Amino acid sequence: SLNGTILSTHQLNSESLPSINIYPNPTSSKFLIEGIVIRQINIYDQQGKGLLTEQYSEKSNSVTISLDDFSKGIYFLHIKTTDGFVIKKVIKK
């Protein structure tokens, strides 16, 4: 059971989520994010610690990110697009 007050709800519909592709995944270094226009990318580790924030003012639907300075592991990408937010997982091997 939940204790607290619900302030709002938002129905998620998989058809309304922005379409984003990430490859190669897993990766040993760089990976490409492709899809609709990307505005901002935040990378978090498994503990939720923010490791990188990149903002894009150019209208680009593909971005290359380097994980060269990151340890091996699982990272979560919070991708802001012109159509909303998407969370994706990327693995560095």
Stockholm file with secondary structure:
# STOCKHOLM 1.0

chainA/1-93         SLNGTILSTHQLNSESLPSINIYPNPTSSKFLIEGIVIRQINIYDQQGKGLLTEQYSEKSNSVTISLDDFSKGIYFLHIKTTDGFVIKKVIKK
#=GR chainA/1-93 SS CCCSCCCCCCCCCGGGSCCEEEESSSBSSEEEEEESCEEEEEEECTTCCEEEEEECCSCCSEEEEECTTSCSEEEEEEEEETTEEEEEEEEEC
#=GC SS_cons        CCCSCCCCCCCCCGGGSCCEEEESSSBSSEEEEEESCEEEEEEECTTCCEEEEEECCSCCSEEEEECTTSCSEEEEEEEEETTEEEEEEEEEC
//
